[in-house]
Amino acid sequence: MNQDTVSGKIDQIKGKAKQSVGEAIGNSGVADQVKGAVQETWGHAKDAAQSVANDLSARAAERSAEAKEHVTGHAHDIREKVAASTQNARNVVSAKLDEVKDRHQRSA
């Protein structure tokens, strides 16, 4: 509950009190009641908007975390593939170098 809601409730109570007194002296206090009702409604609208904003923010944070997790997993897979390809290339080059050394030793 925010300040507008509380202030609106207070204005309504004041209006009802003025109405009771006003009926006795000729002033109704209806204007204060209307003012209070409008202010309270405004407070409820602000609370609802804040609730929606908080919900959207939480959903966005959740989606962001999911996307980050997905990207992190994908990056890990790519690193693994690069590392495996590098090791494979190293093994092929080492095998070729060993062949060259063997040929050279046999011909010498």
VMD Tcl script that draws the C-alpha trace (Angstrom):
set ca {
  {0.00 0.00 0.00}
  {1.47 3.35 -0.99}
  {1.08 6.87 0.34}
  {-1.66 7.81 -2.14}
  {-3.81 4.88 -1.01}
  {-3.39 5.79 2.65}
  {-3.99 9.50 2.02}
  {-7.08 8.65 0.01}
  {-8.47 6.52 2.83}
  {-7.79 9.34 5.32}
  {-9.51 11.89 3.06}
  {-12.53 9.61 2.78}
  {-12.73 9.29 6.56}
  {-12.40 13.06 6.93}
  {-15.12 13.50 4.33}
  {-17.48 11.16 6.16}
  {-16.81 12.98 9.42}
  {-17.43 16.34 7.73}
  {-20.57 14.93 6.17}
  {-21.89 13.89 9.56}
  {-21.07 17.29 11.02}
  {-22.11 19.05 7.83}
  {-25.53 17.47 7.79}
  {-26.05 18.92 11.20}
  {-24.87 22.39 10.11}
  {-25.66 22.33 6.37}
  {-22.29 21.30 4.74}
  {-22.21 17.79 3.24}
  {-18.43 16.92 3.04}
  {-19.09 14.96 -0.16}
  {-16.28 16.76 -1.98}
  {-13.72 15.39 0.49}
  {-15.17 11.91 0.12}
  {-14.88 12.10 -3.66}
  {-11.35 13.48 -3.38}
  {-10.42 10.64 -1.04}
  {-11.98 7.99 -3.27}
  {-10.14 9.32 -6.32}
  {-6.84 9.48 -4.44}
  {-7.28 5.95 -3.08}
  {-8.11 4.65 -6.57}
  {-5.01 6.40 -7.91}
  {-2.96 4.68 -5.21}
  {-4.39 1.29 -6.20}
  {-3.57 2.00 -9.86}
  {0.02 2.90 -8.94}
  {0.31 -0.31 -6.87}
  {-0.98 -2.36 -9.80}
  {1.44 -0.68 -12.21}
  {4.34 -1.32 -9.84}
  {3.31 -4.95 -9.50}
  {3.23 -5.39 -13.28}
  {6.60 -3.65 -13.63}
  {8.12 -5.91 -10.96}
  {6.71 -9.00 -12.66}
  {8.06 -7.95 -16.06}
  {11.43 -7.18 -14.53}
  {11.57 -10.60 -12.87}
  {10.62 -12.32 -16.14}
  {13.28 -10.37 -18.02}
  {15.90 -11.32 -15.45}
  {14.86 -14.97 -15.70}
  {15.06 -14.92 -19.50}
  {18.42 -13.18 -19.32}
  {19.75 -15.86 -16.98}
  {18.44 -18.60 -19.30}
  {20.04 -16.94 -22.32}
  {23.33 -16.52 -20.48}
  {23.28 -20.20 -19.48}
  {22.56 -21.22 -23.08}
  {25.34 -19.03 -24.46}
  {27.78 -20.24 -21.82}
  {26.99 -23.86 -22.66}
  {27.34 -23.17 -26.37}
  {30.67 -21.40 -25.84}
  {31.89 -24.37 -23.80}
  {30.94 -26.76 -26.64}
  {32.79 -24.59 -29.16}
  {35.90 -24.48 -26.93}
  {35.80 -28.27 -26.64}
  {35.55 -28.65 -30.44}
  {38.41 -26.22 -31.00}
  {40.55 -28.01 -28.43}
  {39.77 -31.41 -30.01}
  {40.52 -30.09 -33.51}
  {43.79 -28.58 -32.29}
  {44.81 -31.86 -30.67}
  {43.90 -33.76 -33.83}
  {45.95 -31.37 -35.99}
  {48.87 -31.71 -33.57}
  {48.68 -35.50 -33.78}
  {48.57 -35.44 -37.61}
  {51.57 -33.06 -37.79}
  {53.51 -35.16 -35.28}
  {52.81 -38.32 -37.28}
  {53.97 -36.64 -40.50}
  {57.12 -35.36 -38.80}
  {57.84 -38.87 -37.51}
  {57.44 -40.21 -41.08}
  {59.85 -37.58 -42.39}
  {62.41 -38.44 -39.66}
  {62.11 -42.18 -40.40}
  {62.59 -41.64 -44.14}
  {65.54 -39.40 -43.50}
  {67.18 -41.93 -41.16}
  {66.66 -44.79 -43.65}
  {68.14 -42.80 -46.50}
  {71.15 -41.64 -44.56}
}
mol new
graphics top color blue
foreach p $ca { graphics top sphere $p radius 0.5 }
foreach p [lrange $ca 0 end-1] q [lrange $ca 1 end] { graphics top cylinder $p $q radius 0.2 }
display resetview
